[in-house]
Every structure is written in C-alpha cells, then in structure tokens.
Amino acid sequence: MSKLTEAQKILEAFGLPKPQQNERSALTLLALCNIKEKDKWKDAKKVSMAVVGNKDNPKYEGVMRFIAEHYKKQYAENSRETFRRQTLHQFVQAGIVEHNPDNPQLPTNSKDNHYRLSDDALKVIRAFGTKKWKEELKLFIKNIGSLQAKYNKSRNLQMIPVKLANGKELKFSPGKHNLVQAAIVKEFATRFAHGSELLYVGDTANKDLYVDTKSMSALGIPINQHSKLPDVVLYDKKRKWLFLIEAVTSHGPVSPKRIVELEKMLKNCKAGKVYVSAFPDFKEFKKHTADIAWETEVWLMDFPEHMIHFNGDRFMGPR
C-alpha cells in the first residue's frame, strides 16, 4: 500500500469528511509528518511548515514544496488558498494540526504563518499499522472527537423545521433553495392554498423528503416520476386545484417548455393545475422574467402576502 493511500486511511479514521480525504489532503498530512514514501509511520515528526515555503525566509519548509520534491506532485502557487481553506482549516478544526503554535499572536497575513501536528494526533499517527493503532485512535476520538461528527451536529442544528397540518415535522437541510421550499409550505400554502395538503416536496439532500404516494396515485399523478415533478406539489380538495410550484434560486421557473412537460406527465390527472414560480426576492425574480410562462403565478418569499399574475383573464386559478 502506498503512503498516499495509507494517509487517506488515517484521515478517514480521524473522521475527516470525504472532501478532506482526497489526494491533496493526504499529501498535506504526509508533509506535516515529514513522511516520505519509504519512511515508516512510527518515525513521523512534528514539523512546523508554511503552506508554500519562502526561499528568502527558510524558517519554515513549505507543504507544497515538500509534496513537489518527495511526491512529484506540482501545485500552482496560486492554489495555496485551496490548501488553507479546503484542507488545513479542517485539520485544525479536527484537532490534528495547530495553527501558528510557535507564535499564536501572528496576524493572518504574516509570512511566518505555519502549521504543525498536534501532540495527540502525532501519537495516533505513529501507531498506524501497529497493535496500538485502534486503542490510540479510540482515545483520540474520545478526547477530540471527529470532525465529521462535529459537522453533522452543526448541520443538524441548522436544519430548517416545517410542521405540517397532520402533525408531521419535516427538516430541510440548510441552503437557499430549501429555505424557499420551506417558505412555500409555511407561508405560501397558508395564504394562497389554504386548506391544501402537501403531496410532494424534495430536498437538495433528499429528493423525496415527503411523498404522499396514496393521494398522488388517486389523483392520477405518476408516482414513479418524482424526479420530474416540481419542487413542491399541493392539492386543494375543496377547489380541486393542484398547485405545481418551482422554487427558483438559480434556474428553473415555470417556463412554456416546463408546462408542456408537466401537462404530458399529468395527462391522467383531472385536477385543475395552478403553476407557480417561487423566488426568494425581486433580485432573483428579475433574472428569470423572460422565461416565465404566461398565465402562471409568481410568489416572492420576501413579500409573502402578495402575488404576481402573468397576464390571463383570471387571477390564481387553473389554466
């Protein structure tokens, strides 16, 4: 097994997220351990290193220079920020690496900024491949915790909760798109589709966050084509209106082409269809005005009590 592969296994064991188990991160770990291809992990060292390394200031060897010299992998100097933001920052958060341990008061733009393995991480790394590995790793995770677990906990705290009329609570993953979807269910539905039932809503992390397969089947909506449905589908039993709503944060308003696709897919659904494009604000709305189909509705999250009707002889109703 190559040192690169072994380094990736160590990062995985430490609980680093997938993006920090890549080649760049593994090579960074090797550099900080001063480990070359034929070295043994028990010989890993704590070495203070800069990201690039400065020929005019050899105080700290550079991570990128070490990688280039010993692993023949060349990174452009302008990729230093990627090393900082996408690898070293997470190493510090995980307790694997310390930032500026020789001088904690250094400003962030100092040429002497450097990184060094923590004592706890070094102890675990030196045990890799030995009988003590699992024991040392378990102790590290217990004392420091894994970054993946911290991220998951933080992510769960940021989840967007939405309680449905039936008492069920949905939790949308964080993000602008899901924020608009949550607002559609909480704000739009209560104002303009009062009494309607949620049939379908996706999530950027879970495409089928909520699907009422029984009701959709009874209405003639193909339940095997969720991926082609709009972001949110509501049904008003009293008026027999089906609200087909697209949450637009970068692309995808209800365009003429989209209507043709949906009409074809919902050919067996007899409910009146109300098409809505939902935007977070006017700024996003203005980007897509040329693509919005006539005789459809527009709703803005920033102005939840108002609707914009795109022409037609009636406001808010099936086409």
ZAMARGU-4260 file (C-alpha; in steps of 0.2 Angstrom, whole numbers, plus 5000, padded with zeros to 4 digits):
<rodrens>
0) 5000/5000/5000 | 5007/5017/4995 | 5010/5031/5008 | 4997/5041/5000 | 4984/5028/5002
5) 4989/5025/5020 | 4987/5044/5023 | 4970/5044/5016 | 4965/5029/5028 | 4972/5039/5043
10) 4962/5054/5038 | 4946/5043/5036 | 4949/5036/5053 | 4951/5053/5061 | 4934/5057/5055
15) 4938/5070/5042 | 4924/5072/5029 | 4926/5065/5011 | 4932/5081/5003 | 4947/5081/5016
20) 4951/5063/5012 | 4957/5067/4994 | 4975/5067/4987 | 4979/5085/4991 | 4974/5082/5010
25) 4983/5066/5011 | 4999/5073/5004 | 4997/5088/5016 | 4997/5076/5030 | 5012/5067/5024
30) 5022/5083/5023 | 5017/5088/5040 | 5023/5071/5046 | 5039/5073/5036 | 5035/5056/5029
35) 5042/5050/5013 | 5037/5035/5003 | 5050/5023/5011 | 5048/5030/5028 | 5039/5022/5042
40) 5024/5030/5051 | 5032/5027/5068 | 5045/5040/5063 | 5033/5053/5060 | 5039/5070/5066
45) 5031/5087/5072 | 5037/5099/5059 | 5031/5117/5058 | 5028/5121/5040 | 5021/5135/5029
50) 5009/5132/5015 | 5021/5136/5001 | 5038/5140/5009 | 5048/5155/5006 | 5065/5154/4998
55) 5070/5170/5006 | 5064/5165/5023 | 5069/5147/5026 | 5062/5147/5043 | 5048/5135/5039
60) 5048/5122/5025 | 5033/5123/5013 | 5020/5109/5012 | 5018/5112/4993 | 5037/5111/4991
65) 5039/5095/5001 | 5025/5087/4990 | 5033/5093/4974 | 5050/5086/4980 | 5046/5070/4988
70) 5030/5065/4979 | 5032/5074/4962 | 5016/5082/4963 | 5016/5100/4957 | 5003/5113/4963
75) 5002/5130/4956 | 5007/5143/4969 | 4990/5152/4967 | 4982/5136/4974 | 4989/5140/4992
80) 4972/5146/4997 | 4964/5130/4992 | 4977/5121/5004 | 4972/5133/5018 | 4953/5133/5016
85) 4950/5116/5010 | 4962/5106/5020 | 4972/5114/5033 | 4957/5124/5040 | 4948/5107/5043
90) 4964/5099/5050 | 4965/5112/5063 | 4946/5110/5067 | 4948/5092/5069 | 4962/5094/5082
95) 4975/5086/5070 | 4985/5102/5067 | 4989/5118/5076 | 4990/5135/5068 | 5005/5146/5072
100) 5010/5136/5088 | 5027/5144/5088 | 5018/5161/5089 | 4999/5161/5092 | 4999/5180/5090
105) 5004/5181/5072 | 4992/5190/5060 | 4984/5180/5047 | 4994/5189/5033 | 5011/5186/5041
110) 5024/5177/5030 | 5028/5167/5046 | 5011/5158/5046 | 5013/5140/5049 | 5005/5123/5054
115) 5011/5109/5065 | 5004/5092/5070 | 4996/5092/5087 | 5004/5080/5100 | 4988/5070/5101
120) 4987/5067/5083 | 5006/5063/5081 | 5004/5049/5095 | 4990/5041/5084 | 4999/5043/5068
125) 5015/5034/5075 | 5004/5020/5080 | 4997/5017/5062 | 5000/4999/5057 | 5004/4993/5075
130) 4993/4984/5088 | 4991/5001/5097 | 4983/5009/5082 | 4964/5006/5087 | 4967/5010/5105
135) 4976/5026/5102 | 4963/5031/5088 | 4949/5027/5100 | 4957/5038/5114 | 4959/5052/5101
140) 4941/5052/5095 | 4935/5051/5113 | 4945/5066/5118 | 4945/5077/5102 | 4930/5070/5093
145) 4929/5068/5074 | 4926/5082/5063 | 4913/5073/5053 | 4903/5071/5069 | 4905/5090/5073
150) 4900/5094/5056 | 4884/5083/5057 | 4880/5090/5073 | 4882/5108/5067 | 4872/5104/5051
155) 4858/5096/5061 | 4857/5112/5071 | 4855/5122/5055 | 4841/5111/5048 | 4825/5121/5044
160) 4810/5113/5053 | 4792/5114/5045 | 4777/5106/5054 | 4763/5100/5043 | 4745/5101/5047
165) 4745/5082/5050 | 4757/5085/5064 | 4772/5078/5055 | 4788/5088/5055 | 4800/5090/5040
170) 4818/5095/5042 | 4825/5103/5027 | 4844/5103/5025 | 4852/5121/5026 | 4853/5131/5010
175) 4844/5145/5000 | 4834/5133/4989 | 4827/5123/5004 | 4824/5139/5013 | 4812/5144/4998
180) 4804/5127/4998 | 4801/5128/5017 | 4793/5145/5015 | 4782/5139/5001 | 4775/5126/5013
185) 4774/5138/5028 | 4770/5154/5020 | 4763/5152/5003 | 4751/5137/5007 | 4743/5146/5022
190) 4739/5162/5012 | 4735/5156/4994 | 4732/5137/4996 | 4723/5137/5012 | 4717/5120/5017
195) 4728/5112/5004 | 4738/5096/5008 | 4756/5093/5004 | 4758/5079/4991 | 4776/5081/4987
200) 4792/5091/4992 | 4810/5087/4989 | 4826/5092/4997 | 4843/5096/4990 | 4850/5082/5001
205) 4834/5070/5000 | 4825/5071/4983 | 4809/5063/4991 | 4809/5072/5008 | 4790/5070/5008
210) 4779/5060/4996 | 4760/5056/4999 | 4760/5041/4987 | 4742/5036/4991 | 4735/5053/4987
215) 4746/5056/4971 | 4740/5039/4964 | 4722/5043/4967 | 4724/5059/4958 | 4732/5051/4943
220) 4750/5058/4946 | 4763/5045/4941 | 4772/5041/4957 | 4787/5033/4948 | 4792/5050/4941
225) 4796/5060/4956 | 4812/5067/4949 | 4801/5076/4935 | 4789/5084/4947 | 4791/5102/4953
230) 4799/5106/4969 | 4783/5107/4979 | 4766/5100/4975 | 4750/5105/4985 | 4732/5099/4982
235) 4716/5109/4987 | 4702/5096/4989 | 4689/5109/4990 | 4693/5118/4974 | 4701/5103/4966
240) 4716/5113/4962 | 4734/5106/4960 | 4747/5118/4964 | 4764/5114/4955 | 4777/5125/4962
245) 4795/5128/4957 | 4807/5135/4970 | 4819/5146/4960 | 4836/5151/4967 | 4847/5149/4951
250) 4837/5141/4937 | 4820/5133/4934 | 4805/5144/4934 | 4789/5138/4926 | 4793/5141/4908
255) 4782/5136/4892 | 4793/5121/4890 | 4791/5116/4908 | 4772/5117/4906 | 4772/5106/4891
260) 4782/5093/4900 | 4771/5093/4916 | 4755/5093/4906 | 4761/5077/4897 | 4766/5069/4913
265) 4750/5074/4922 | 4738/5069/4907 | 4728/5057/4918 | 4726/5070/4932 | 4709/5079/4931
270) 4713/5092/4944 | 4715/5110/4939 | 4733/5114/4938 | 4740/5131/4945 | 4758/5134/4940
275) 4768/5145/4952 | 4786/5151/4951 | 4793/5155/4969 | 4808/5166/4971 | 4817/5172/4987
280) 4817/5190/4982 | 4815/5203/4967 | 4833/5201/4963 | 4832/5183/4958 | 4815/5186/4950
285) 4821/5199/4938 | 4834/5186/4932 | 4821/5174/4926 | 4806/5186/4920 | 4809/5182/4901
290) 4807/5163/4905 | 4791/5163/4915 | 4776/5157/4905 | 4761/5167/4903 | 4745/5163/4914
295) 4756/5157/4928 | 4759/5164/4945 | 4774/5172/4954 | 4777/5172/4973 | 4791/5181/4982
300) 4797/5174/4999 | 4802/5192/5004 | 4784/5198/5001 | 4773/5183/5006 | 4757/5192/5006
305) 4757/5197/4988 | 4756/5188/4971 | 4761/5192/4953 | 4750/5186/4940 | 4757/5184/4922
310) 4743/5190/4911 | 4727/5180/4908 | 4709/5184/4911 | 4709/5177/4928 | 4719/5178/4944
315) 4725/5162/4953 | 4717/5148/4945 | 4719/5133/4933 | 4725/5137/4916
</rodrens>
